[in-house]
Amino acid sequence: MSLFDAALENLICRHGRQPRTPYRNQHSERQMKKKIQFGLPDSKVPSDWAIEADGILYTVQWACLPDGTCAKGGIAEQTKVTLDNLKRALEAAGGSIDDVVQIQVYLTDASNFKAMNEVYAGYFKSPYPNRASLVAGNLIPGGLIEIVAQAHIGISSPID
């Protein structure tokens, strides 16, 4: 029995379910990460919207519309579009908004925190993701918010 097979058997015994199979490329080699597509255009910079690796989704979102432009409107509207994009990325990866474990919220203006938080509260329930909110001077042109999130969409250990 290989070391991988022994570890897999150990996981099945401890958790009562089989972990997700790692992604394989055409040569059956394990792939460390997978790009998640969910309807937004490819980025114009060397970055992807969402990447899954070993059951963790890493994603960055802003108020991007399907045509690649930034949503108009104030912080409430841009927060809604940004969180809707996050939700779609999670669903495309096989997860949900409840799988988010950590978020960093970047705002261009600290005075937008209250309005952002009012919209944000409608998307999450307890236990809430760990969160940091920061003021950043330069986001995308016209953007008032950017969110970086990590979500655990693979197998979790049972909660005691």
C-alpha positions as a printed Julia matrix, in Angstrom:
160×3 Matrix{Float64}:
   0.0    0.0     0.0
   1.41   3.4    -0.98
   1.8    6.21    1.53
  -1.01   8.11   -0.27
  -3.36   5.11   -0.06
  -2.59   4.66    3.65
  -3.32   8.34    4.33
  -6.56   8.12    2.35
  -7.67   5.04    4.27
  -6.85   6.81    7.54
  -9.0    9.81    6.52
 -11.91   7.56    5.58
 -11.71   5.76    8.93
 -11.55   8.99   10.94
 -14.2   10.97    9.07
 -16.49   8.26    7.75
 -16.39   9.66    4.2
 -13.97   9.7     1.36
 -12.15  12.96    0.59
 -12.51  14.54   -2.81
 -10.22  13.12   -5.46
  -7.4   15.51   -6.42
  -7.73  17.02   -9.87
  -5.81  15.14  -12.55
  -4.51  16.48  -15.82
  -4.35  14.56  -19.11
  -1.25  12.71  -17.91
  -2.89  11.68  -14.59
  -0.57  13.9   -12.58
  -1.98  15.6    -9.51
  -2.82  19.25  -10.14
  -2.34  21.62   -7.23
  -4.91  24.19   -8.31
  -7.92  24.68  -10.54
  -9.32  27.87  -12.04
 -13.01  28.36  -11.24
 -15.13  29.92  -14.0
 -18.37  31.65  -12.99
 -19.33  34.11  -15.69
 -16.95  37.05  -15.3
 -14.52  37.9   -18.1
 -10.85  36.98  -17.75
  -8.82  39.51  -15.8
  -6.65  41.97  -17.7
  -3.85  41.37  -15.19
  -2.07  38.06  -14.49
  -4.61  36.93  -11.88
  -7.72  34.76  -11.86
 -10.97  35.49  -10.03
 -11.08  32.22   -8.13
  -8.68  29.31   -7.63
  -9.39  26.07   -5.79
  -6.56  24.06   -4.27
  -7.02  21.04   -2.0
 -10.57  21.97   -1.01
  -9.85  25.64   -0.34
 -11.23  28.37   -2.59
  -9.09  31.51   -2.85
 -10.86  34.41   -4.49
 -10.73  38.15   -4.99
 -13.89  40.02   -5.95
 -14.94  43.54   -6.74
 -18.08  45.06   -8.26
 -17.36  43.62  -11.71
 -20.29  43.23  -14.05
 -20.43  40.41  -16.65
 -19.22  42.84  -19.34
 -16.06  43.6   -17.31
 -17.05  47.09  -16.22
 -17.38  48.31  -12.64
 -20.91  48.64  -11.26
 -22.1   52.21  -10.91
 -23.64  53.45   -7.71
 -22.55  53.85   -4.15
 -21.02  51.5    -1.67
 -24.26  49.6    -0.98
 -24.73  48.7    -4.66
 -21.06  47.85   -5.18
 -21.0   45.71   -2.02
 -24.05  43.79   -3.25
 -22.49  43.14   -6.68
 -19.18  42.13   -5.08
 -20.82  39.69   -2.65
 -23.06  38.29   -5.4
 -19.88  37.6    -7.42
 -18.37  35.88   -4.38
 -21.49  33.75   -3.97
 -21.41  32.73   -7.66
 -17.71  31.8    -7.43
 -18.4   29.64   -4.38
 -21.33  27.89   -6.03
 -19.3   27.25   -9.22
 -16.67  25.58   -7.04
 -19.27  23.39   -5.33
 -19.55  25.44   -2.14
 -21.75  28.08   -0.6
 -21.43  31.39    1.21
 -21.52  29.4     4.48
 -18.13  27.88    3.57
 -16.29  31.22    3.79
 -13.85  31.2     6.7
 -11.92  34.43    6.19
 -12.48  37.73    4.4
 -10.46  40.88    3.92
 -12.57  43.88    2.89
 -10.79  46.79    1.24
 -12.64  50.11    1.08
 -11.5   53.34   -0.54
 -13.1   55.43    2.21
 -13.58  54.61    5.89
 -16.9   56.46    5.88
 -18.31  53.62    3.69
 -17.84  51.04    6.45
 -21.33  51.31    7.97
 -23.19  51.02    4.64
 -20.93  48.15    3.52
 -21.5   46.33    6.81
 -25.3   46.64    6.49
 -25.21  44.86    3.1
 -22.54  42.38    4.25
 -24.66  41.31    7.25
 -27.38  40.09    4.88
 -25.05  37.51    3.31
 -23.53  35.82    6.35
 -24.81  34.17    9.49
 -23.14  32.89   12.63
 -20.56  31.48   12.83
 -19.33  34.45   10.81
 -16.16  34.4     8.73
 -13.08  35.88   10.35
 -12.82  39.39    8.86
 -10.45  42.32    8.53
 -11.56  45.63    7.02
  -8.98  48.02    5.66
  -8.89  51.35    3.87
  -6.9   51.23    0.64
  -6.36  54.25   -1.52
  -6.2   52.67   -4.94
  -8.61  49.98   -6.09
  -9.86  49.48   -9.63
 -11.03  52.68  -11.36
 -14.51  53.54  -10.03
 -14.34  50.78   -7.43
 -15.22  51.46   -3.81
 -14.73  47.92   -2.47
 -12.64  44.83   -3.06
 -12.94  41.56   -1.15
 -10.4   38.78   -0.72
 -11.94  35.58    0.64
 -10.95  32.05    1.5
 -13.52  29.27    1.79
 -13.17  25.65    2.86
 -15.25  23.7     0.35
 -13.63  20.3     0.9
 -13.98  17.85    3.77
 -14.04  19.25    7.29
 -13.4   17.38   10.48
 -16.54  16.65   12.46
 -17.39  19.32   15.04
 -17.5   17.95   18.58
